[in-house]
Each structure stands twice: as C-alpha cells, then as structure tokens.
C-alpha cells in the first residue's frame, strides 16, 4: 500500500512573503512545507516576525525552515 506525501518547497524569498500568502489564499495544504533558506533580506526583526506569522497560517503537518543561506 503506497501512501502519497505532499511536499511544498520554496527558498530565497528575501522578506517577500507574497508567495507564502498566495499558498494560504489558494488553500494549499500538505504534509511538509520547506523553506530552504534566505527568508529575510537583511535579518531585521520585523521581517522575522512577518515570516513566522505567515508560516503559522500555512496548513501543513510539518514545517521546516532553514535560516541560513540555501
């Protein structure tokens, strides 16, 4: 019996969270969401807070975030 796993992976959004909001608006759901690095441009607090607020709204069982480059 084969079970499918839905994975969505993005990277290099550089404080531009419109793509993540697009996933939320389209009601994209899945098992694993991966943001593979570079989610802020300059590492400012407001960019971290906006990113993680947005991340909370995603409907994925697991969320993996790589903070550094790539």
Secondary structure, DSSP 8 states (H G I E B T S, - for coil): ------EEEE---TT-THHHHHHHHTT-EEEEEEE-S---SS--HHHHHHHHHHHHHSEEEEEEE--S--
